[in-house]
Amino acid sequence: MWSNWTGDESCNPSTFSRPTSVDEVSRLVTDAASRGEGVRVVGAGHSFGDNVLTDGTLLSLDNLSGLHHVDPTTGLVRIGAGTRLHELSRLLDEHGLAMPNLGDINVQSAAGAISTATHGTGRNLGNLATTVESIELVKADGSIVELDSGDDLRAARVSVGALGVITAYTLRTVPSFRLHLQREKIPLTQVLAELDERVDSNDHFEFFAFPHARDALTKTTNRTEEPANPSGRIVEYFNEVIVENHVLGALSTMGRRWPSQIPRLNRAVTALASSGSLIDASHRVFSSPRLVRITETEWAVPREACADLVREIQAETDRQGFAVNIPFEVRFVAADDASLLSPSFGRETAYVAVHMYEGMPWKPYFETVQRIAGEYGGRPHWGKRHSLSAADLAGRYPEWDTFQEVRRAYDPDGVFANDHIRRIFGA
């Protein structure tokens, strides 16, 4: 039995293997194909949908991890695809390097995070896949190829595991740097009114807000040459660990038991959050512990639609009386064309993520958010919950047909398909 991090998606694969070499991956793939079995690959289980579920062969790349090569001059590094992001940051830091941007969770595998276009925030910074220079991939016939240019690479950067088993990456990193983080509690109406100014004038800006609460919790982060201030860690520990995990977890459990009290509980946890400031190494500022079990959907919309989308989601949440005791999160990403299926392809993007506490009904709320986001041309985060089909998605991605051509060439018999892949990409 395998289950994801949240514990609400599970499967019983006929074979579960942790290969220790690329040749072993190749053999496992061809063996599965000869038996007519599908092959899926699992990382840390932080995708919230049914992305990897299979009754065939499930592969974990935990043993294909680590830093294989570093070129400090160019910043190019070679890593195993199973490397966890927190481990990657530690290894890079030892060489005076860092990822240019990261999301707020660092436990995912590199392959899982990159293949689903996982991202941080910053209007001039792309998702993690934009850092990929080349990919080592095992195809359905067992052949091992290196992709370093053209549409094949652009397809493989964000492919949700539909082209083959990615076993290694070459990434472009940057010299290590420090970040100055400032937290503020500001009325949500003010944040939305000042959104462009806040996004444009900072390296990184994001905010969180609970339904039924007046204030938003903002995080503004900029590069700095100032030394680290360890004392700031005390306030950050209070916000990140005490409020955002222990208090939130306790109040969420209460809200699940007494849904009518959720508005009051949301206002209470917002009131506890405090302002604070921290300077530290970039990877320690980007990431935060996430201990409260949730499920999530996230939508990429044109940046200019962000404020209206947030207002509509809040209004509809109130109108339909959804019991939501986890805040939504808003981040910003640069336009890119590095990946054929990048949710930020061709447009500056705002990502709006909404969540539901474990054990609470999420479908009506998520379906409502999906409908509203769709009115703005929303594209789903590939690692989060959505119910769109290939027919729904095709018109939202300018290079959809190019991706499908690459997919047919790499996996003509659907070895790497499961129900999820067939739904989002077609048979």
NORNOR-V197747 format. One record per backbone hydrogen bond with DSSP energy under -1.0 kcal/mol. NH is the residue of the N-H (numbers start at 1). CO is the residue of the C=O. E is the energy in kcal/mol with one decimal. If there is no record, write none. Layout:
{{NH:CO:E} {NH:CO:E}}
This chain:
{{2:11:-2.8} {4:9:-2.2} {5:45:-3.0} {11:2:-2.3} {14:56:-1.3} {15:56:-1.9} {17:58:-2.3} {25:21:-1.7} {26:22:-2.4} {27:23:-2.1} {28:24:-2.6} {29:25:-2.4} {30:26:-2.3} {31:27:-2.6} {32:28:-2.2} {33:29:-2.5} {34:30:-2.2} {35:31:-1.1} {36:33:-1.3} {37:32:-2.8} {39:415:-2.7} {40:57:-2.4} {42:59:-3.0} {48:383:-2.6} {57:38:-2.9} {58:15:-3.2} {59:40:-2.6} {60:17:-2.6} {64:61:-2.0} {68:78:-2.9} {69:78:-1.3} {71:76:-2.2} {75:71:-2.8} {77:171:-2.3} {78:69:-2.6} {79:169:-2.6} {80:66:-2.3} {81:167:-2.1} {82:64:-2.9} {83:80:-1.7} {85:108:-2.5} {86:106:-2.2} {88:84:-2.5} {89:85:-2.4} {90:86:-1.7} {91:87:-2.5} {92:88:-2.8} {93:89:-2.4} {94:90:-1.3} {95:92:-1.7} {96:93:-1.6} {97:92:-2.4} {98:174:-2.4} {110:83:-2.4} {111:81:-2.4} {113:109:-2.6} {114:110:-2.8} {115:111:-2.4} {117:114:-1.8} {118:113:-2.8} {122:332:-3.3} {125:122:-2.1} {128:118:-2.5} {130:127:-1.7} {131:128:-1.8} {132:129:-1.5} {133:170:-3.4} {134:170:-1.4} {135:147:-2.1} {136:168:-2.6} {137:145:-2.7} {138:165:-2.6} {139:143:-2.8} {140:410:-1.2} {142:139:-2.0} {145:137:-2.7} {147:135:-3.2} {153:149:-1.1} {154:150:-2.0} {155:151:-2.2} {156:152:-2.1} {157:153:-1.9} {160:115:-1.7} {162:159:-2.0} {165:138:-2.1} {167:136:-2.5} {168:136:-1.2} {169:79:-2.2} {170:134:-2.3} {171:77:-2.7} {172:131:-2.6} {173:75:-2.4} {174:98:-2.8} {176:96:-2.1} {179:280:-2.6} {180:222:-3.2} {181:278:-3.4} {182:220:-2.4} {183:276:-2.8} {184:218:-1.6} {186:216:-2.3} {188:214:-2.4} {191:187:-2.1} {192:188:-2.5} {193:189:-1.7} {194:190:-1.9} {198:194:-2.3} {199:195:-2.6} {200:196:-2.8} {201:197:-1.7} {204:221:-1.9} {206:219:-1.8} {207:330:-1.7} {208:217:-2.2} {209:328:-1.7} {213:210:-1.5} {216:186:-3.9} {217:208:-3.0} {218:184:-3.1} {219:206:-2.7} {220:182:-2.5} {221:204:-2.7} {222:180:-1.7} {224:178:-1.7} {229:279:-1.8} {232:229:-2.0} {233:230:-1.8} {234:231:-1.4} {236:232:-2.2} {237:233:-2.7} {238:234:-1.8} {239:235:-2.3} {240:236:-3.4} {241:237:-2.1} {242:237:-1.6} {243:238:-2.8} {244:239:-2.4} {246:241:-2.4} {247:242:-3.7} {248:243:-1.8} {249:245:-2.7} {250:246:-2.2} {251:247:-2.8} {252:248:-2.5} {253:249:-2.0} {254:250:-1.9} {255:251:-2.5} {256:252:-2.2} {257:253:-1.6} {258:254:-2.9} {261:258:-2.2} {262:259:-1.8} {265:261:-2.4} {266:262:-3.1} {267:263:-1.9} {268:264:-1.7} {269:265:-2.3} {270:266:-1.8} {271:267:-1.9} {272:268:-1.2} {273:269:-1.0} {276:183:-1.3} {278:181:-2.3} {280:179:-1.7} {282:177:-2.5} {284:281:-1.1} {285:281:-1.2} {286:282:-2.8} {287:283:-1.0} {288:104:-2.5} {295:356:-2.1} {297:354:-2.2} {299:352:-2.3} {300:379:-3.2} {301:350:-2.7} {303:348:-2.5} {305:302:-2.5} {306:303:-1.8} {309:305:-2.5} {310:306:-2.7} {311:307:-2.4} {312:308:-2.3} {313:309:-2.5} {314:310:-2.5} {315:311:-2.5} {316:312:-2.7} {317:313:-2.4} {318:314:-2.0} {319:315:-2.6} {320:316:-2.7} {322:317:-1.5} {324:322:-1.2} {328:209:-2.5} {329:353:-2.5} {330:207:-2.5} {331:351:-2.2} {333:349:-2.6} {334:125:-2.6} {336:344:-1.6} {340:154:-1.9} {342:339:-1.5} {345:342:-2.0} {346:336:-1.8} {347:344:-1.5} {349:333:-2.6} {350:301:-2.8} {351:331:-2.9} {352:299:-2.5} {353:329:-3.0} {354:297:-2.7} {356:295:-2.3} {358:293:-2.1} {360:357:-1.8} {366:362:-2.8} {367:363:-3.0} {368:364:-1.7} {369:365:-2.3} {370:366:-2.8} {371:367:-2.2} {372:368:-2.3} {373:369:-2.9} {374:370:-2.2} {375:371:-1.1} {376:373:-1.6} {377:374:-1.6} {378:373:-2.3} {379:300:-2.3} {381:298:-2.4} {384:381:-1.7} {385:296:-2.6} {390:423:-2.0} {393:389:-2.2} {394:390:-2.3} {396:393:-2.1} {397:394:-1.0} {400:397:-1.8} {403:399:-2.1} {404:400:-2.1} {405:401:-1.9} {406:402:-2.0} {407:403:-2.7} {408:404:-2.4} {409:405:-1.7} {410:406:-2.3} {411:407:-2.8} {414:411:-1.5} {417:414:-1.4} {422:418:-2.7} {423:419:-1.9} {424:420:-2.4} {425:421:-2.5} {426:422:-1.2}}
